[in-house]
Amino acid sequence: MYNDKLSNIFNIAHQNKYHNQPVDKLGYPWGFNAKNKSNSRKKKIFYAIGDSWLDSVYFNRVFLNDYRDYFLINRSLRASSNAIILDLLKQDIEMLTLLNVDLVFLVAFSEVGRSLMDFHNCTPKNYSSTHIYFGDILKKQYETAKTIIGEYPNYITTAFISNNFNNNQSILDFCSKDKLQKPQDVFTVIGNDIFEYLKDKNKLFKFDFVNDINKSLELKKYIESHGDIDNTLHPNCYKVYEDFLEHVFSNLNV
């Protein structure tokens, strides 16, 4: 495969007109000029799980290009909820621990509220704000993930929402900076209709929806302001994932 960084070879400004993918200086897409793959035996597994921010061709290709000593298992799913992420993680680790290989885990939580199962972590009667309520749910989901992974090397963070459970940087933190200030403590965005669901059950969720929705809109506006995020609110270049993975490995000590 390529020896150079993919971001040095493929320019987002030059797109393949058929597949909307970056191409090299000669107009060729990823893989066209790829060299022979390494024949080294892989005895280490890198297990990644999250939502569409990790279920990404950019993430997968960067990993394939830059971290050839690892066998990548990417269990990320588009539109995945945190409840699904934790369920898959728990199921998979039972099998993975039977293998005689080194294991490394990357978990990138999505926004809270994509699944009713998320609400099982905390009772809403003690809260007056969606984001405070969801923030406490996320903390409990983090503790669950940490318990499942145990002593294995790991990096647990978020994709694009706030990380309120440890000091790890999110994937969003590696997107190009803009003049807008990143809103803090926002745990869901407006695009998944969660607020409509909560408002329909206002006897149970007695929240300040006007303020909560405004905070989500601020986060959405902040995400949209980045030059390397497309109109679907996803990173659309290799550089984001190169920088993110370099940071992850610098913190893993593996």
Buried (B, 14 or more C-beta within 10 A) or exposed (E): BBEEBBBEBBEBEEBBEEEEBBBBEEEEBBEEEEEEEEEEEEEEBBBBBBBBBBBBEBBBBBBBBBBBEBBBBBBBBEEBBBBBBBEBBBEBBEEBEEEEEBBBBBBBBBBBBBBEEBBEBBEBEEBEBBBBBBBBBBBBBBEBBBEBBEEBBBBBBBBBBBBBBEEBBBBBBBBEEBEEEBBEBBBBBBEBEBBEEBEEEEEEBBBBBEEBBEBBBBBBEBBEBBEBBBEEBBBBBBBBBBBBBBBBBEBBEE
